[in-house]
Amino acid sequence: MYQALIAVFRCRVLSVLMCLVLALAGSVPVLADDEASAWLKRLGPALNMTSYRGVFVYARGERVHSMQIAHRYIDGAVEERLVLQDGGTGEIVRKGMNVVCVLPETGRVQLNQVIPSGPFAEAFTSQLVPVNRWYQAEMKGEDRVAGYDVVSVALSAKDPYRYSHQLWLEKSTGLLVKSHVRNSEGDVLEQFQYTSLYIGEEIPDSEFEIRTQGREISRTLDETASTESVVQRMNGWQLGWRPEGFVPAAAPRSGKGQAVAFSDGLAAFSVFVEPAGPVTMPTGASLIGATTVYMRQVKEGENVFLVTVVGELPPQTARQVAESVRIEDSLALGAGGS
């Protein structure tokens, strides 16, 4: 389980750009700052309908990675390729609703086990989550990033259960070119920024072909998942508490257990519940940038279950979520939570 989560993190690192933009796109109603609202509403169209390619640097805590991206909108569908430039090889290729994730050093990640962020968070965008209830939007001025003029928008968390964000958007298109995730003390936990960027270029088909050696595993993203169908996946367990505003958004598969993902329209976290294996897993919290992994064991009768919370949450929030999980029907969960 732990190694699978680490592999998931690496897949999420590759999809960081899509992670932030897709979570925001389509879920930004009227905000307190009208100018900030207008800029945020351009994020979705900028991501989907602008052709661009470049290289950006992504830092999570002390870990720094460089990624190459190519993106275009052709025949009504998004095509995108993200390639890890250092620390090993790996790539994500998306063509329409089909996504392939390649991590050859650790084996390919089954996309139905990936926490639904970035290209896996497509269902989030249709929920119109009222982001302004949980974040205060404010214009922070102008700047230049990778040779382009940009504006900066801050999204400050209104409670201690989530992180704040700052976004830098290219002025002519609204494309996200830089971002920070900050804790309540103002420390930057995660950040990304383009080091080179070319907007509006025609990109050839060859830029969207998988080049990493290995067996391909792909998944077609599901646009039809509803909140009701997601909640039905919580079979035999209940989540007693979650931060206000986080709603069920997806139900990724999780081996022999169950998983449900929640989103507030900007951040996301997943709860995994599965029978504990013969190997004792480390419990407590670990942090990778702004992503917290919190594990605890829950005993129900003769059965022991491993509860894991993973997502862009402060450690104390992840702990409260994990400790609120209640096992209601251990026999049903242990027998059929695939």
N, C-alpha and C positions, 0 to 999 in steps of 0.2 A: 504493500500500500504506500509506504513512505517513498520508495523509489519511483513508483508510478506518479506520485504527486510532484516529485522533482522533475520528472520528464514533462509533466504538464506545465510546470513553470517555464521550462525552456521553450515549449511551444508558445506559451503566452508571451514570452519575451519577443519572439519573432513577430507576433501580431499586435504589438503595443500600439501602433498608430491606429489600426482599425478598432482596437479596444476602446479608446477614449472617444473617438469620433462617432462610431456606431452607437455607443451607449447614449450619446447626447442627441444624435440625429433623430428628429421626429418626436422627441420627448421634451421640448423646450417651449412651454406656453409663455404667456405674458409675464415678464419678470419686473422687479422693482425698478430697475434701470432700463428705460426704453431703448437706449442706444446699445447697451449690452445685449438686450434681448434680440435686437435686429441682427447683430453680428452672430450670435449663437444660432439663429435660425438659418444662417448660410452654411453651417457646417455640413449638414447632410448633402445638399446639392454639390458643395465643393468636393466632398469625398467621392460621390458617385459619378459626377458628370464632368470632372476635370481630368485631363490627361497630365500625368507628371511622372518623373522618375528622379531618383537621387539617392543619397546616403545620409542616414541619421545615426546619431549616437544615443544610446539608451543606458541610463545609470540607475541601478537599484541598490541603495546603500553603497557599499564599496565595490560592487560588481558593475563593470562597464562593458557594454557590447556595442558593436557597430553593425548596422543593417543596411542592405541595399533594397530599394523598393522600385517597382515599375507598376503603374496603374493606368488603366484606360476604361472608357465607357463606350462599348461598341454593340450595335444592334440591340439596344435596350438592356444590356447586361454588363455587370462589372467584371473586369478581369484584373487580377492583381498577383504579383509575385514578390515575396519577401525572402531575402537570403541572408543568413548569418555570415558576417565577414571575418569574425575572429572567434577564438575559443572553441574551435571545432566547426564542422559544417552542418548545415540544416537549412530547410526552406519550407515555406508555405505557398501553395499555388491555389488561387481561387478563380474559377470560371463560372460565372453566374451563381448558382446555388450549390455548386460542387466544390468541395475543399479537400485538398490533399496536404497532409503534414508529414514531412520527412525529417527524421532524426536518426541518421544511420549509426551513430556511435552507441546509442542505447536501444536501437530498434525503433520502429515506427510507433507513434502513439495512436491508439485506437481513438478516432475522433468522437465516438459516442461516449467516451470517458472523460473528454476534455471539459473543464469548467467553461460554461458558455459565456465567453467574453470575446470581444472583437468580432471576427466573422461568424463566431458561434453564438453571438448575442442578437442575431437578426430578429428574433421574436420580441426582444425588448423594445424595438423602435416603434411598435404599433400600440403601445400601452398608454402613451400620453401621460406618463407619471408626472405629477406637478412638482418639478424640480425646484421651483421658487419657494416651496414650503420648507425645504430642507437646506437650501443654499441661498445666500445673498449675492446677487450679481452686481459687479461694479466695473466701470471702465478704469484702466490703470495707465493709459497713455499710449504713445507710439514708440517704435523702435525699428531696428533692421536686423533680419536674420537671414543668413545664407544669401545675402545680396538683395533681398526683397524688403520693401517697406511693410511693416506689420502694425497691428493694434493689439493691445493686451487687455484681457478680460479676467477678472478674479471672481471665483465662485467660493465664497466663504461658508463653511459649515455652520449651521445655526444651533447645533447641539454637539456634545462630546462624543457621539457614537459613530462619527464618520470623519473623513479627512476633507481638507479644503484643496482647491485646484486653482491654478492660474494657466491661462491659455494665451498663446500668441498666434494671431490669424493674419495671413497674407491679405493685404488690403484690396487687391483687385478681384480675388476669387473667394476669399474667406477660408482658404485652405489652412489647416492646422500645421504649423511649422515648428512649434516648440511648446512644451508643457511642463509644469511642476505639480507634484502632489505634496502637500504640506501637512504636518501635524498641528496640534493646537498651540504648540510653542513657536510655530512658524518655520521649523526645520524642514528642509527639502528632503523627502524620503525617496522619491523617484522623479526622474526628469528625462526628457528626450528633446533633441534639437537636430535639425538638419545641418549638416556640414557642407553639402552640395545639393542643389535643387534646380530642376529645369521644369518649368510649367508650360503646358500647352503644346508640347512637341508631339509629333506623330511617332508612335512606338510600334515597331514591327512585331509580327506574330511570334517570332523566335524568342522574344523577351519573356514570354509566358509559358514556355515549355519547361518541364521538370528536367533538371540536369544532374541531380544527385543520384548515384547508383543505389539500387535496392528495390524491393517489392513495393508497389504502390498500394496504399490503403486510402480510400476516399469516403466521403460522406456527403450526401445531399441534405442541405439544411432544410429544416421543417418550418414553413411559414404558417402552418395551421394550428400549432399548439396553443391551447387556451389555458387560462389560469385554473379552470376547473379540472382539466385533464392533468395538469401538473400536481395539484393538490392530491389527486387520487393516487399518485405514486407514493405518498406518505402512508404506506400500508403497514400498520403495526407500531407506529411511533408518531409522536406529536412534538412540535416545536412550541414550547411554552412561552417564549419571548423572542422578539427580534426588534431591532430599532424601527421606530415608526417611519413609515414611508417605503420600507423594503417589502416588495410584493413578490409572490411566486412567479417565476419567469420561465423556467425550463426544468426538465427532469433528465439530465444526462445519465446514461447507464453507468454503473459502478461495480462491475464484476459480480460477486455474489450478494452485494448489498444494494442499497438504494441511495439516491442522491437527488436533492432538490436545490435549484439555484434561485436566488432572490436578487432583485435589483431595485434601486431607488431612482433609476433613470440616468444615473451617472456612475455610481459604483455598483459592484456586484460581489456576492459571496455565495458559496455552496456549502451544504451540509451533507456529509456522507455518513451513513449508518450501515454497518456490516458486522457479521459475526467475527469475533476476535479469533485470529489464527493461533497456531501453536507457538509462534515466535512473539515474545513480548515486545510491543512497540513503545517507543519513548512517549510519555505523556507531557502535557504542558504546552507552552507556546514557543514558537520559533518565528523569526521575522526575516523576510527577504525584501528589502526596500519597504514598500507600503503594503506588501502582501503578508498576512499573518496565517500561519498554520497552527491551529490549536487542536490537540488530541486529548481525549479522555476515555476511560473505560467505564461502561455501565453494566452492572450485573442485574439480571432479571431471572430469578429462580436459579436454575443450574447453568444458565447460559450467560456468556459474557459478550458484550458488543463493544466495538470500537466506534466512537463518534469523532468525526473530524470536521472542523470548520476551516474553510480556505477562502480567502478573499481580501479585498481592499478594505480592511477594517482595522481600527486600533486594537491592540492585543486585549484590552479589558472588555471591549465589545465582543470580540470573538469568544472570549471565555464565558461571558454571560449567555451568549447564544448556545454554546456547547453544553453548558450546565443546565439549560432549560429543556434539553431533549429528554423525553420520557418514553420508555419502551412500553407499549400497551399489549402487544401480542407477540411474544418472542418466538413462539412456534411458527406463526405465519411468516414472520420476518426471516427467521433462519431457514425456512423451507423454500421460500419463493421470491426473494428480493433480487432477482437478476435484472 
